[in-house]
Amino acid sequence: MMSEQMETVGRVNKLSFGYKENIVLNDVNLKIKQGETLSILGPNGAGKTTLIKAMLGQIKPKKGEISLLGYQAGDIGIRRLTGVMLQVSGVPDMSTVSEHIKLFQSYYPNPMSYQKVLGYSGLQEKEHEYSKNLSGGQKQRLLFALAICGNPKVLFLDEPTVGMDIDSRKALWEAIEQLKLTGTSIVLTTHYLEEADRLSDRVVILNRGNIIHEGTPKEIKTLIQVKCIKFTCNVEITNVSRAVNLSSHYDSDLQQFQYTIESSCAEETLKELFNRNVPLSDLTVTGADLEQAFTMINSLDDNSETILEVE
Ligand SMILES: Nc1ncnc2c1ncn2[C@@H]1O[C@H](COP(=O)(O)OP(=O)(O)OP(=O)(O)O)[C@@H](O)[C@H]1O
C-alpha cells in the first residue's frame, strides 16, 4: 500500500498537449512516488506514450508543468537519472548484446554493473550474440537491459512485455519487482490487466487524454468487473438494470434478436431478465475485455463509487 509520506519524485501539473488540432492530453495531473510502480492503462490512442514522452521532455507541452527528480522536463539531468524502454525502440543489428550494454553504460555517470544488467534482463546466455540473431522476446529483454544501464531512479517502460511468451514475461516481472525493491520508481504502460495487477501500487486510467480513474489495482479490478452477456430471444428488450451497453441484431431468417449486453453486475442483469420471463436461448456470459472495460468506466464515471462498494 502506498504511503502518503512517500517522497514525490515526479509531478505533472495541468499538462495539455496536442498534435495540430488533435488534443492528445487534456489537463493531466499525475504524481510519481519514490519506489512505487505506477501503471498507466488505457485503450489504443489514449495518450499513454505521449504522456511518457512529455515527462521525458521529448515533446513540448502546450500547457502545464512537469518536474522529475528535481529537474524540469527536457533537462539533461533527467536523462542521467532515468531509463526508458519505448515501444518503437530498436538497436543496430551488428553489435552483440555485451557491446550494446557496455556502450549504454558509458553514457551514464553511475552505471549499473554489467553482471547486474545481464542478471536483471536474463540475457546471460546471449551475452555474445549479435542482436540480429535474438528472438523478438530476447530483443525486448535487450531493450530492458539498455533501459536500466544507468541505474535509473525512475524507469519508464512502455508496453515492455509485448511479444513475450509467458515465461519471459514472468521473468521480466520479477526483474521489475526487484528493481522496485532497490527504490527505483517504475512507470509502466500495459494492455495486460494481469501485468498491471501484479506489479502496480497504483493504476491510472487514461482515456482520450484524460485521467478518468486512479486507484489501487484492487479498486480498478472491482471497477471493471464488467461481463458480456450474449443470448438470442424472440422479444424486444430495451432496458435492463446494470447494463452499460445493450446492442441487438434482428436475424430475419431465425426471426430472433441476437443480444449483446455489457453489464457491471451480470447476476443482477440476468436475474432481472429471468424475472421478466424473457425466453433466452444460446446464453453465454464471458468476462469483457479491457477495451470494453474502459468504455464502461468512461460511461460510469459519475457513479463509480457505487460500483466500488460492490466488493
Ligand atoms: N507523431 C505523431 N503525430 C501525430 N499524431 C500522433 C503522433 N504520435 C501519436 N499521435 C496521436 O496521439 C494520440 C495518442 O497516441 P499515443 O501513442 O500516446 O497513444 P497510446 O495510449 O500510447 O496508444 P497505444 O496503446 O496504441 O500505444 C493518437 O491519436 C495518435 O494517433
The ligand as an SDF file (V2000), in Angstrom:
LIG
                    3D

 31 33  0  0  0  0  0  0  0  0999 V2000
    3.9420   11.8620  -34.0360 N   0  0  0  0  0  0  0  0  0  0  0  0
    2.6160   11.9850  -34.0430 C   0  0  0  0  0  0  0  0  0  0  0  0
    1.9950   12.8280  -34.8830 N   0  0  0  0  0  0  0  0  0  0  0  0
    0.6520   12.9820  -34.8660 C   0  0  0  0  0  0  0  0  0  0  0  0
   -0.1790   12.3160  -34.0180 N   0  0  0  0  0  0  0  0  0  0  0  0
    0.3860   11.4580  -33.1670 C   0  0  0  0  0  0  0  0  0  0  0  0
    1.8040   11.2350  -33.1240 C   0  0  0  0  0  0  0  0  0  0  0  0
    2.0620   10.3300  -32.1550 N   0  0  0  0  0  0  0  0  0  0  0  0
    0.8780    9.9900  -31.6180 C   0  0  0  0  0  0  0  0  0  0  0  0
   -0.1310   10.6630  -32.2100 N   0  0  0  0  0  0  0  0  0  0  0  0
   -1.5640   10.5830  -31.8690 C   0  0  0  0  0  0  0  0  0  0  0  0
   -1.7010   10.8580  -30.4980 O   0  0  0  0  0  0  0  0  0  0  0  0
   -2.7110   10.0370  -29.9000 C   0  0  0  0  0  0  0  0  0  0  0  0
   -2.1480    9.3270  -28.6820 C   0  0  0  0  0  0  0  0  0  0  0  0
   -1.1130    8.4530  -29.0950 O   0  0  0  0  0  0  0  0  0  0  0  0
   -0.2710    7.6040  -28.0360 P   0  0  0  0  0  0  0  0  0  0  0  0
    0.7880    6.8900  -28.8130 O   0  0  0  0  0  0  0  0  0  0  0  0
    0.1590    8.4920  -26.9230 O   0  0  0  0  0  0  0  0  0  0  0  0
   -1.3660    6.5810  -27.5110 O   0  0  0  0  0  0  0  0  0  0  0  0
   -1.2040    5.3100  -26.5750 P   0  0  0  0  0  0  0  0  0  0  0  0
   -2.1690    5.4710  -25.4630 O   0  0  0  0  0  0  0  0  0  0  0  0
    0.2330    5.1270  -26.2140 O   0  0  0  0  0  0  0  0  0  0  0  0
   -1.7000    4.1530  -27.5550 O   0  0  0  0  0  0  0  0  0  0  0  0
   -1.2620    2.6060  -27.7220 P   0  0  0  0  0  0  0  0  0  0  0  0
   -1.9090    1.8570  -26.6090 O   0  0  0  0  0  0  0  0  0  0  0  0
   -1.8660    2.2560  -29.0380 O   0  0  0  0  0  0  0  0  0  0  0  0
    0.2230    2.5300  -27.7140 O   0  0  0  0  0  0  0  0  0  0  0  0
   -3.1940    9.1110  -31.0100 C   0  0  0  0  0  0  0  0  0  0  0  0
   -4.3890    9.6370  -31.5150 O   0  0  0  0  0  0  0  0  0  0  0  0
   -2.1080    9.1760  -32.0410 C   0  0  0  0  0  0  0  0  0  0  0  0
   -2.6280    8.9810  -33.3230 O   0  0  0  0  0  0  0  0  0  0  0  0
  1  2  1  0
  2  3  1  0
  2  7  2  0
  3  4  2  0
  4  5  1  0
  5  6  2  0
  6  7  1  0
  6 10  1  0
  7  8  1  0
  8  9  2  0
  9 10  1  0
 10 11  1  0
 11 12  1  0
 11 30  1  0
 12 13  1  0
 13 14  1  0
 13 28  1  0
 14 15  1  0
 15 16  1  0
 16 17  2  0
 16 18  1  0
 16 19  1  0
 19 20  1  0
 20 21  2  0
 20 22  1  0
 20 23  1  0
 23 24  1  0
 24 25  2  0
 24 26  1  0
 24 27  1  0
 28 29  1  0
 28 30  1  0
 30 31  1  0
M  END
$$$$
